[in-house]
Amino acid sequence: MKEYLDRSLAEARKTGVTRTLFGRIRPVPEVTSPQPNLRNSRAHGAQTPPLQAPRRTLIKIAMIAIDRQLANEGFQAKMILQVHDELLFEAPHAEMDRLRKLVRPAMENVYALTVPLVVDMKAGPNWRDMK
């Protein structure tokens, strides 16, 4: 991870931008600032987007795929909320097994990565009481 972050920072210092896994570009001109405080504070800002931005893209791709499958397979379940890398569904108890079998692979296989995406699933009568 340190090597990756060091490469990201070096690339940002060379080009003035960071790039995400999906090619999104974020300008970070401050990483070459002659002012050490500004330059050092923006070094962190140059390293985090390549790590954090792909999560947002991955969850959106998964949401689109899941929404299509829910409609195509006649589910009553509804995807009602996305919070960071979590999805919240409202579903009849009778659909829970089918829903789990749809959601887990859709999220874990959303994009081929060198590290596995592991999905933890919980269910309950409300958000507070999920198990």
N, C-alpha and C positions, 0 to 999 in steps of 0.2 A: 504494500500500500504506500509506504514511504517513497519508493521509487516512482510510482505512478504520480503521486502528489508533486514530487520534485520535477518530474518531466512536464507536468501541467503548468507549474510555475515558470519553468524555463521557457516553455512555448509562449506563455502569456507575456513574458518579458520581451521575447523576440518579436511577437506579432501584435501585441496590444489587445488581444482578444482571448477568450477561452471558448472551447468547443465542447459540446456535449456528445454523448454516444450517438444521438440522432442528428448531429450536425448543427444544432442551434448555436448561435454565436452571441457572446456577451462581451461588449467592449470593456476593457479594464486598463485604460491608459495610465492610471495612477501607479501601476506597478513599475513604471520606469521614471517616476517622479524624482527630481533631484533632492526633494525634501525627504529625509530618512523616515520620519514618523508616518507621513502619508504613504510612502512606498511600502513600508513594513505592514501597515494596517491593511493595505489593499492586497498584500500577498495572500492572506487568508481568503479574501474575497475572490481571488483568482483561482483558488483551489477547490472551493466548495461547489460552484455551479456544475462542474463536470460530474460530481458525485450525486448531488441532490436533484438536479433537473431531470435526469432519466427516470427517476421514480415517478415523477408527475406524468411523464409521457407513457410509461409502462402501465400505470393504473388507468389512464384514459383509453389506451388501446384495449385493455382487458374489459373495461366498462362497455365499450362499443360491442365487443364480441359477445359478452354476457347478455346485454340487452337484446341483441338480435336472436340469440338462442332462446331466451325466455319467450319472446314473441313467436318464434318459429315452432317451439315445442308446446305451445299452449299453456304455459305456466300462469297461475294466478299470482305468483310471487312477484313482488315489485322491488327494484333496487331504489332505495329511498334516500340514501345519504353516502357521500364519500368524505372521509376525514383522513387527510394525508395518504397513507397507503392502506386504508381500511375501507371496506364497503359494508354497508348495512342494508339488509333486506327485510322486508315484511312478507311473511309467507304463511300459508296454512300449514299446520302441523303435518298433514298428510303428504305435503310436497318436500319435506325437509331432506329426506334421503336423496331424492332426485336432484334437488337444488345443490346439495353438497357435491354430488357427482358432476354437476355442470360447472360450478364455480371454481372448485379447487384446480382442475386441469386448465381451465381458462386463465387463471391467474398465474399458476406455476409455469405454464408453457407459453406465456404471452410473447416471449422473445428469446431466442437462443443466446444464452450468456455462458461464460466460462465458470460461473458460480451458480449454484442452484437457488431458485426462488422458492422459499418454503412458506406455505400458507397455513396459518393457524385459524381454525374455525371454531366458533362458539355459537350457542343458541340459547334463548331464554325468553321469558314473557316480556322483558323490557331490557334496555341497554345495561342497566345497573346489575341485573341478576343473570347475566349470561354465564354459562358453564361450558 
